[in-house]
């Protein structure tokens, strides 16, 4: 099997945990879950902004978990349309998370003087993890687009 063939197809089974772009599902789920937990447990000074952050974290958490489970099961069957779906999902998630991270940072900045120190620290942690999740999704998006281009 040539290297071009192995990089342009989606893995199935436990190979999902050993191929580079797809192993990023694990940190996406971990950091997305942390953002979800931190935003859900913090005081909400600006409901509209943090509502979007909550939607993005839950949506991307469910999407990443679902895609990873489908790849484990081999539901894609080697079809090239799944490579396109992967690229679209990662692109959407990276844009959503970038907007959510910026909005969470803005909400934390605006509410800095309104919140107690421990609640403020929760919001800071949510901002940091949202930007880390954004970075992971962007890396996964770039690798997915390269795989899509070579398929």
Beta strands, then each sheet from edge to edge (+ up, - down):
end
